[in-house]
Amino acid sequence: MKAPSVENGDLTRFEDADAVAGYAKISISLLVDAGVVQGDNGEIHPKDSLSRAEAAVLIYRLLFEK
């Protein structure tokens, strides 16, 4: 996957965007822009753990979509 150039990630559409650590904002923004991370009811839950099913979906999207 080729990452586009991003200066400042735009996560403003997520209610909990402020909870994303500063070092992760660009990475999360790239994943959102690529459609890998889609959020859940307007939130991305950056402090929560992933379930096995959620991790499988992320891996699938990274490998097979776009």
PDB file with one MODEL, atoms N, CA, C and O in Angstrom:
MODEL        1
ATOM      1  N   MET A   1       0.855  -1.159   0.000  1.00  0.00           N
ATOM      2  CA  MET A   1       0.000   0.000   0.000  1.00  0.00           C
ATOM      3  C   MET A   1       0.906   1.228   0.000  1.00  0.00           C
ATOM      4  O   MET A   1       1.799   1.344   0.839  1.00  0.00           O
ATOM      5  N   LYS A   2       0.681   2.121  -0.918  1.00  0.00           N
ATOM      6  CA  LYS A   2       1.456   3.350  -0.977  1.00  0.00           C
ATOM      7  C   LYS A   2       0.740   4.421  -0.169  1.00  0.00           C
ATOM      8  O   LYS A   2      -0.425   4.726  -0.426  1.00  0.00           O
ATOM      9  N   ALA A   3       1.427   4.985   0.794  1.00  0.00           N
ATOM     10  CA  ALA A   3       0.829   5.987   1.675  1.00  0.00           C
ATOM     11  C   ALA A   3       0.904   7.367   1.036  1.00  0.00           C
ATOM     12  O   ALA A   3       1.973   7.776   0.582  1.00  0.00           O
ATOM     13  N   PRO A   4      -0.213   8.092   0.991  1.00  0.00           N
ATOM     14  CA  PRO A   4      -0.176   9.459   0.488  1.00  0.00           C
ATOM     15  C   PRO A   4       0.518  10.376   1.485  1.00  0.00           C
ATOM     16  O   PRO A   4       0.648  10.048   2.665  1.00  0.00           O
ATOM     17  N   SER A   5       0.956  11.513   1.002  1.00  0.00           N
ATOM     18  CA  SER A   5       1.598  12.483   1.880  1.00  0.00           C
ATOM     19  C   SER A   5       0.548  13.221   2.682  1.00  0.00           C
ATOM     20  O   SER A   5      -0.393  13.780   2.120  1.00  0.00           O
ATOM     21  N   VAL A   6       0.706  13.226   3.985  1.00  0.00           N
ATOM     22  CA  VAL A   6      -0.257  13.893   4.859  1.00  0.00           C
ATOM     23  C   VAL A   6       0.512  14.763   5.849  1.00  0.00           C
ATOM     24  O   VAL A   6       1.424  14.286   6.525  1.00  0.00           O
ATOM     25  N   GLU A   7       0.151  16.010   5.930  1.00  0.00           N
ATOM     26  CA  GLU A   7       0.775  16.921   6.895  1.00  0.00           C
ATOM     27  C   GLU A   7       0.115  16.753   8.260  1.00  0.00           C
ATOM     28  O   GLU A   7       0.774  16.400   9.238  1.00  0.00           O
ATOM     29  N   ASN A   8      -1.169  17.004   8.316  1.00  0.00           N
ATOM     30  CA  ASN A   8      -1.944  16.879   9.552  1.00  0.00           C
ATOM     31  C   ASN A   8      -3.164  16.033   9.251  1.00  0.00           C
ATOM     32  O   ASN A   8      -3.951  16.361   8.363  1.00  0.00           O
ATOM     33  N   GLY A   9      -3.321  14.957   9.983  1.00  0.00           N
ATOM     34  CA  GLY A   9      -4.458  14.090   9.744  1.00  0.00           C
ATOM     35  C   GLY A   9      -5.769  14.738  10.151  1.00  0.00           C
ATOM     36  O   GLY A   9      -5.839  15.443  11.158  1.00  0.00           O
ATOM     37  N   ASP A  10      -6.795  14.499   9.370  1.00  0.00           N
ATOM     38  CA  ASP A  10      -8.111  15.054   9.675  1.00  0.00           C
ATOM     39  C   ASP A  10      -8.992  13.953  10.253  1.00  0.00           C
ATOM     40  O   ASP A  10      -9.499  13.099   9.527  1.00  0.00           O
ATOM     41  N   LEU A  11      -9.160  13.986  11.542  1.00  0.00           N
ATOM     42  CA  LEU A  11     -10.002  13.014  12.229  1.00  0.00           C
ATOM     43  C   LEU A  11     -11.219  13.693  12.844  1.00  0.00           C
ATOM     44  O   LEU A  11     -11.880  13.117  13.708  1.00  0.00           O
ATOM     45  N   THR A  12     -11.518  14.906  12.408  1.00  0.00           N
ATOM     46  CA  THR A  12     -12.560  15.710  13.048  1.00  0.00           C
ATOM     47  C   THR A  12     -13.949  15.095  12.951  1.00  0.00           C
ATOM     48  O   THR A  12     -14.835  15.463  13.722  1.00  0.00           O
ATOM     49  N   ARG A  13     -14.159  14.174  12.028  1.00  0.00           N
ATOM     50  CA  ARG A  13     -15.495  13.570  11.922  1.00  0.00           C
ATOM     51  C   ARG A  13     -15.780  12.567  13.039  1.00  0.00           C
ATOM     52  O   ARG A  13     -16.911  12.107  13.195  1.00  0.00           O
ATOM     53  N   PHE A  14     -14.749  12.231  13.811  1.00  0.00           N
ATOM     54  CA  PHE A  14     -14.915  11.299  14.928  1.00  0.00           C
ATOM     55  C   PHE A  14     -14.991  12.067  16.235  1.00  0.00           C
ATOM     56  O   PHE A  14     -14.168  12.945  16.495  1.00  0.00           O
ATOM     57  N   GLU A  15     -15.975  11.739  17.055  1.00  0.00           N
ATOM     58  CA  GLU A  15     -16.198  12.434  18.321  1.00  0.00           C
ATOM     59  C   GLU A  15     -15.026  12.281  19.291  1.00  0.00           C
ATOM     60  O   GLU A  15     -14.773  13.174  20.100  1.00  0.00           O
ATOM     61  N   ASP A  16     -14.316  11.169  19.217  1.00  0.00           N
ATOM     62  CA  ASP A  16     -13.227  10.911  20.158  1.00  0.00           C
ATOM     63  C   ASP A  16     -11.845  11.117  19.534  1.00  0.00           C
ATOM     64  O   ASP A  16     -10.865  10.517  19.975  1.00  0.00           O
ATOM     65  N   ALA A  17     -11.771  11.958  18.517  1.00  0.00           N
ATOM     66  CA  ALA A  17     -10.501  12.205  17.831  1.00  0.00           C
ATOM     67  C   ALA A  17      -9.439  12.768  18.769  1.00  0.00           C
ATOM     68  O   ALA A  17      -8.250  12.521  18.573  1.00  0.00           O
ATOM     69  N   ASP A  18      -9.849  13.511  19.772  1.00  0.00           N
ATOM     70  CA  ASP A  18      -8.887  14.081  20.717  1.00  0.00           C
ATOM     71  C   ASP A  18      -8.194  13.020  21.553  1.00  0.00           C
ATOM     72  O   ASP A  18      -7.138  13.288  22.128  1.00  0.00           O
ATOM     73  N   ALA A  19      -8.754  11.837  21.636  1.00  0.00           N
ATOM     74  CA  ALA A  19      -8.165  10.759  22.430  1.00  0.00           C
ATOM     75  C   ALA A  19      -7.046  10.032  21.685  1.00  0.00           C
ATOM     76  O   ALA A  19      -6.337   9.221  22.280  1.00  0.00           O
ATOM     77  N   VAL A  20      -6.878  10.314  20.383  1.00  0.00           N
ATOM     78  CA  VAL A  20      -5.810   9.684  19.609  1.00  0.00           C
ATOM     79  C   VAL A  20      -4.493  10.345  20.008  1.00  0.00           C
ATOM     80  O   VAL A  20      -4.383  11.571  20.018  1.00  0.00           O
ATOM     81  N   ALA A  21      -3.508   9.533  20.332  1.00  0.00           N
ATOM     82  CA  ALA A  21      -2.191  10.055  20.725  1.00  0.00           C
ATOM     83  C   ALA A  21      -1.579  10.837  19.573  1.00  0.00           C
ATOM     84  O   ALA A  21      -1.778  10.498  18.407  1.00  0.00           O
ATOM     85  N   GLY A  22      -0.842  11.874  19.903  1.00  0.00           N
ATOM     86  CA  GLY A  22      -0.238  12.734  18.895  1.00  0.00           C
ATOM     87  C   GLY A  22       0.619  11.986  17.890  1.00  0.00           C
ATOM     88  O   GLY A  22       0.584  12.288  16.697  1.00  0.00           O
ATOM     89  N   TYR A  23       1.392  11.009  18.363  1.00  0.00           N
ATOM     90  CA  TYR A  23       2.275  10.264  17.466  1.00  0.00           C
ATOM     91  C   TYR A  23       1.502   9.378  16.491  1.00  0.00           C
ATOM     92  O   TYR A  23       2.058   8.953  15.478  1.00  0.00           O
ATOM     93  N   ALA A  24       0.237   9.093  16.774  1.00  0.00           N
ATOM     94  CA  ALA A  24      -0.551   8.175  15.952  1.00  0.00           C
ATOM     95  C   ALA A  24      -1.530   8.876  15.013  1.00  0.00           C
ATOM     96  O   ALA A  24      -2.134   8.222  14.162  1.00  0.00           O
ATOM     97  N   LYS A  25      -1.699  10.181  15.148  1.00  0.00           N
ATOM     98  CA  LYS A  25      -2.720  10.886  14.377  1.00  0.00           C
ATOM     99  C   LYS A  25      -2.551  10.727  12.871  1.00  0.00           C
ATOM    100  O   LYS A  25      -3.530  10.466  12.172  1.00  0.00           O
ATOM    101  N   ILE A  26      -1.347  10.877  12.362  1.00  0.00           N
ATOM    102  CA  ILE A  26      -1.137  10.760  10.918  1.00  0.00           C
ATOM    103  C   ILE A  26      -1.392   9.330  10.460  1.00  0.00           C
ATOM    104  O   ILE A  26      -2.028   9.113   9.429  1.00  0.00           O
ATOM    105  N   SER A  27      -0.900   8.356  11.217  1.00  0.00           N
ATOM    106  CA  SER A  27      -1.106   6.952  10.842  1.00  0.00           C
ATOM    107  C   SER A  27      -2.583   6.589  10.828  1.00  0.00           C
ATOM    108  O   SER A  27      -3.058   5.941   9.895  1.00  0.00           O
ATOM    109  N   ILE A  28      -3.308   7.003  11.859  1.00  0.00           N
ATOM    110  CA  ILE A  28      -4.738   6.709  11.921  1.00  0.00           C
ATOM    111  C   ILE A  28      -5.469   7.422  10.791  1.00  0.00           C
ATOM    112  O   ILE A  28      -6.382   6.859  10.186  1.00  0.00           O
ATOM    113  N   SER A  29      -5.071   8.653  10.505  1.00  0.00           N
ATOM    114  CA  SER A  29      -5.695   9.405   9.407  1.00  0.00           C
ATOM    115  C   SER A  29      -5.510   8.696   8.078  1.00  0.00           C
ATOM    116  O   SER A  29      -6.438   8.627   7.272  1.00  0.00           O
ATOM    117  N   LEU A  30      -4.318   8.169   7.847  1.00  0.00           N
ATOM    118  CA  LEU A  30      -4.057   7.433   6.604  1.00  0.00           C
ATOM    119  C   LEU A  30      -4.925   6.183   6.520  1.00  0.00           C
ATOM    120  O   LEU A  30      -5.456   5.859   5.457  1.00  0.00           O
ATOM    121  N   LEU A  31      -5.065   5.483   7.641  1.00  0.00           N
ATOM    122  CA  LEU A  31      -5.905   4.286   7.650  1.00  0.00           C
ATOM    123  C   LEU A  31      -7.376   4.630   7.428  1.00  0.00           C
ATOM    124  O   LEU A  31      -8.094   3.881   6.765  1.00  0.00           O
ATOM    125  N   VAL A  32      -7.826   5.755   7.975  1.00  0.00           N
ATOM    126  CA  VAL A  32      -9.203   6.202   7.758  1.00  0.00           C
ATOM    127  C   VAL A  32      -9.391   6.584   6.297  1.00  0.00           C
ATOM    128  O   VAL A  32     -10.376   6.181   5.677  1.00  0.00           O
ATOM    129  N   ASP A  33      -8.457   7.359   5.735  1.00  0.00           N
ATOM    130  CA  ASP A  33      -8.555   7.775   4.338  1.00  0.00           C
ATOM    131  C   ASP A  33      -8.543   6.590   3.381  1.00  0.00           C
ATOM    132  O   ASP A  33      -9.192   6.619   2.336  1.00  0.00           O
ATOM    133  N   ALA A  34      -7.795   5.541   3.748  1.00  0.00           N
ATOM    134  CA  ALA A  34      -7.716   4.342   2.905  1.00  0.00           C
ATOM    135  C   ALA A  34      -8.918   3.426   3.089  1.00  0.00           C
ATOM    136  O   ALA A  34      -9.066   2.452   2.351  1.00  0.00           O
ATOM    137  N   GLY A  35      -9.784   3.721   4.065  1.00  0.00           N
ATOM    138  CA  GLY A  35     -10.966   2.893   4.290  1.00  0.00           C
ATOM    139  C   GLY A  35     -10.708   1.682   5.170  1.00  0.00           C
ATOM    140  O   GLY A  35     -11.594   0.847   5.352  1.00  0.00           O
ATOM    141  N   VAL A  36      -9.509   1.578   5.713  1.00  0.00           N
ATOM    142  CA  VAL A  36      -9.180   0.437   6.574  1.00  0.00           C
ATOM    143  C   VAL A  36      -9.865   0.592   7.920  1.00  0.00           C
ATOM    144  O   VAL A  36     -10.434  -0.367   8.443  1.00  0.00           O
ATOM    145  N   VAL A  37      -9.815   1.789   8.484  1.00  0.00           N
ATOM    146  CA  VAL A  37     -10.496   2.099   9.735  1.00  0.00           C
ATOM    147  C   VAL A  37     -11.713   2.934   9.388  1.00  0.00           C
ATOM    148  O   VAL A  37     -11.591   3.983   8.756  1.00  0.00           O
ATOM    149  N   GLN A  38     -12.889   2.474   9.798  1.00  0.00           N
ATOM    150  CA  GLN A  38     -14.118   3.167   9.439  1.00  0.00           C
ATOM    151  C   GLN A  38     -14.867   3.740  10.638  1.00  0.00           C
ATOM    152  O   GLN A  38     -15.795   4.531  10.470  1.00  0.00           O
ATOM    153  N   GLY A  39     -14.482   3.358  11.803  1.00  0.00           N
ATOM    154  CA  GLY A  39     -15.131   3.881  13.003  1.00  0.00           C
ATOM    155  C   GLY A  39     -16.386   3.109  13.368  1.00  0.00           C
ATOM    156  O   GLY A  39     -16.824   2.203  12.660  1.00  0.00           O
ATOM    157  N   ASP A  40     -16.945   3.506  14.502  1.00  0.00           N
ATOM    158  CA  ASP A  40     -18.123   2.843  15.045  1.00  0.00           C
ATOM    159  C   ASP A  40     -19.020   3.910  15.660  1.00  0.00           C
ATOM    160  O   ASP A  40     -18.702   4.469  16.709  1.00  0.00           O
ATOM    161  N   ASN A  41     -20.138   4.188  15.005  1.00  0.00           N
ATOM    162  CA  ASN A  41     -21.083   5.200  15.490  1.00  0.00           C
ATOM    163  C   ASN A  41     -20.420   6.556  15.742  1.00  0.00           C
ATOM    164  O   ASN A  41     -20.676   7.203  16.757  1.00  0.00           O
ATOM    165  N   GLY A  42     -19.563   6.977  14.801  1.00  0.00           N
ATOM    166  CA  GLY A  42     -18.930   8.283  14.901  1.00  0.00           C
ATOM    167  C   GLY A  42     -17.738   8.355  15.833  1.00  0.00           C
ATOM    168  O   GLY A  42     -17.272   9.446  16.159  1.00  0.00           O
ATOM    169  N   GLU A  43     -17.242   7.215  16.263  1.00  0.00           N
ATOM    170  CA  GLU A  43     -16.071   7.164  17.134  1.00  0.00           C
ATOM    171  C   GLU A  43     -15.104   6.111  16.613  1.00  0.00           C
ATOM    172  O   GLU A  43     -15.501   5.193  15.895  1.00  0.00           O
ATOM    173  N   ILE A  44     -13.832   6.249  16.980  1.00  0.00           N
ATOM    174  CA  ILE A  44     -12.847   5.245  16.582  1.00  0.00           C
ATOM    175  C   ILE A  44     -12.275   4.470  17.771  1.00  0.00           C
ATOM    176  O   ILE A  44     -11.539   3.502  17.582  1.00  0.00           O
ATOM    177  N   HIS A  45     -12.603   4.881  18.964  1.00  0.00           N
ATOM    178  CA  HIS A  45     -12.209   4.170  20.191  1.00  0.00           C
ATOM    179  C   HIS A  45     -10.710   3.880  20.235  1.00  0.00           C
ATOM    180  O   HIS A  45     -10.314   2.716  20.304  1.00  0.00           O
ATOM    181  N   PRO A  46      -9.871   4.912  20.196  1.00  0.00           N
ATOM    182  CA  PRO A  46      -8.427   4.685  20.138  1.00  0.00           C
ATOM    183  C   PRO A  46      -7.818   4.063  21.387  1.00  0.00           C
ATOM    184  O   PRO A  46      -6.709   3.532  21.318  1.00  0.00           O
ATOM    185  N   LYS A  47      -8.486   4.110  22.495  1.00  0.00           N
ATOM    186  CA  LYS A  47      -7.947   3.550  23.750  1.00  0.00           C
ATOM    187  C   LYS A  47      -8.429   2.123  24.008  1.00  0.00           C
ATOM    188  O   LYS A  47      -7.953   1.468  24.936  1.00  0.00           O
ATOM    189  N   ASP A  48      -9.367   1.638  23.197  1.00  0.00           N
ATOM    190  CA  ASP A  48      -9.916   0.297  23.397  1.00  0.00           C
ATOM    191  C   ASP A  48      -9.027  -0.773  22.763  1.00  0.00           C
ATOM    192  O   ASP A  48      -8.236  -0.486  21.864  1.00  0.00           O
ATOM    193  N   SER A  49      -9.166  -1.983  23.235  1.00  0.00           N
ATOM    194  CA  SER A  49      -8.491  -3.130  22.624  1.00  0.00           C
ATOM    195  C   SER A  49      -9.314  -3.624  21.446  1.00  0.00           C
ATOM    196  O   SER A  49     -10.532  -3.449  21.415  1.00  0.00           O
ATOM    197  N   LEU A  50      -8.649  -4.239  20.479  1.00  0.00           N
ATOM    198  CA  LEU A  50      -9.349  -4.842  19.345  1.00  0.00           C
ATOM    199  C   LEU A  50      -9.767  -6.262  19.697  1.00  0.00           C
ATOM    200  O   LEU A  50      -9.052  -6.985  20.391  1.00  0.00           O
ATOM    201  N   SER A  51     -10.924  -6.640  19.211  1.00  0.00           N
ATOM    202  CA  SER A  51     -11.306  -8.047  19.322  1.00  0.00           C
ATOM    203  C   SER A  51     -10.608  -8.808  18.189  1.00  0.00           C
ATOM    204  O   SER A  51     -10.072  -8.195  17.266  1.00  0.00           O
ATOM    205  N   ARG A  52     -10.616 -10.093  18.262  1.00  0.00           N
ATOM    206  CA  ARG A  52     -10.023 -10.909  17.196  1.00  0.00           C
ATOM    207  C   ARG A  52     -10.737 -10.656  15.872  1.00  0.00           C
ATOM    208  O   ARG A  52     -10.095 -10.591  14.823  1.00  0.00           O
ATOM    209  N   ALA A  53     -12.046 -10.515  15.915  1.00  0.00           N
ATOM    210  CA  ALA A  53     -12.812 -10.265  14.688  1.00  0.00           C
ATOM    211  C   ALA A  53     -12.469  -8.899  14.085  1.00  0.00           C
ATOM    212  O   ALA A  53     -12.338  -8.773  12.867  1.00  0.00           O
ATOM    213  N   GLU A  54     -12.324  -7.878  14.935  1.00  0.00           N
ATOM    214  CA  GLU A  54     -11.965  -6.546  14.435  1.00  0.00           C
ATOM    215  C   GLU A  54     -10.574  -6.554  13.807  1.00  0.00           C
ATOM    216  O   GLU A  54     -10.358  -5.928  12.769  1.00  0.00           O
ATOM    217  N   ALA A  55      -9.638  -7.255  14.425  1.00  0.00           N
ATOM    218  CA  ALA A  55      -8.288  -7.355  13.874  1.00  0.00           C
ATOM    219  C   ALA A  55      -8.316  -8.072  12.528  1.00  0.00           C
ATOM    220  O   ALA A  55      -7.609  -7.681  11.600  1.00  0.00           O
ATOM    221  N   ALA A  56      -9.126  -9.113  12.422  1.00  0.00           N
ATOM    222  CA  ALA A  56      -9.235  -9.844  11.156  1.00  0.00           C
ATOM    223  C   ALA A  56      -9.787  -8.947  10.051  1.00  0.00           C
ATOM    224  O   ALA A  56      -9.329  -9.018   8.911  1.00  0.00           O
ATOM    225  N   VAL A  57     -10.759  -8.111  10.379  1.00  0.00           N
ATOM    226  CA  VAL A  57     -11.329  -7.192   9.388  1.00  0.00           C
ATOM    227  C   VAL A  57     -10.275  -6.189   8.932  1.00  0.00           C
ATOM    228  O   VAL A  57     -10.161  -5.917   7.737  1.00  0.00           O
ATOM    229  N   LEU A  58      -9.509  -5.639   9.862  1.00  0.00           N
ATOM    230  CA  LEU A  58      -8.460  -4.688   9.492  1.00  0.00           C
ATOM    231  C   LEU A  58      -7.419  -5.328   8.576  1.00  0.00           C
ATOM    232  O   LEU A  58      -7.013  -4.734   7.577  1.00  0.00           O
ATOM    233  N   ILE A  59      -6.996  -6.527   8.918  1.00  0.00           N
ATOM    234  CA  ILE A  59      -6.009  -7.235   8.092  1.00  0.00           C
ATOM    235  C   ILE A  59      -6.581  -7.516   6.712  1.00  0.00           C
ATOM    236  O   ILE A  59      -5.895  -7.333   5.706  1.00  0.00           O
ATOM    237  N   TYR A  60      -7.825  -7.957   6.655  1.00  0.00           N
ATOM    238  CA  TYR A  60      -8.472  -8.222   5.369  1.00  0.00           C
ATOM    239  C   TYR A  60      -8.505  -6.965   4.509  1.00  0.00           C
ATOM    240  O   TYR A  60      -8.163  -7.005   3.326  1.00  0.00           O
ATOM    241  N   ARG A  61      -8.918  -5.848   5.109  1.00  0.00           N
ATOM    242  CA  ARG A  61      -9.001  -4.594   4.352  1.00  0.00           C
ATOM    243  C   ARG A  61      -7.622  -4.152   3.867  1.00  0.00           C
ATOM    244  O   ARG A  61      -7.497  -3.637   2.756  1.00  0.00           O
ATOM    245  N   LEU A  62      -6.598  -4.345   4.676  1.00  0.00           N
ATOM    246  CA  LEU A  62      -5.252  -3.980   4.257  1.00  0.00           C
ATOM    247  C   LEU A  62      -4.775  -4.813   3.086  1.00  0.00           C
ATOM    248  O   LEU A  62      -4.126  -4.294   2.177  1.00  0.00           O
ATOM    249  N   LEU A  63      -5.091  -6.105   3.096  1.00  0.00           N
ATOM    250  CA  LEU A  63      -4.588  -7.008   2.075  1.00  0.00           C
ATOM    251  C   LEU A  63      -5.413  -7.048   0.798  1.00  0.00           C
ATOM    252  O   LEU A  63      -4.851  -7.177  -0.290  1.00  0.00           O
ATOM    253  N   PHE A  64      -6.728  -6.939   0.906  1.00  0.00           N
ATOM    254  CA  PHE A  64      -7.570  -7.244  -0.235  1.00  0.00           C
ATOM    255  C   PHE A  64      -8.404  -6.104  -0.783  1.00  0.00           C
ATOM    256  O   PHE A  64      -8.945  -6.221  -1.883  1.00  0.00           O
ATOM    257  N   GLU A  65      -8.526  -5.023  -0.065  1.00  0.00           N
ATOM    258  CA  GLU A  65      -9.339  -3.913  -0.574  1.00  0.00           C
ATOM    259  C   GLU A  65      -8.437  -2.788  -1.044  1.00  0.00           C
ATOM    260  O   GLU A  65      -7.406  -2.497  -0.437  1.00  0.00           O
ATOM    261  N   LYS A  66      -8.839  -2.178  -2.112  1.00  0.00           N
ATOM    262  CA  LYS A  66      -8.143  -1.035  -2.737  1.00  0.00           C
ATOM    263  C   LYS A  66      -6.798  -1.392  -3.174  1.00  0.00           C
ATOM    264  O   LYS A  66      -6.081  -0.550  -3.716  1.00  0.00           O
TER     265      LYS A  66
ENDMDL
END
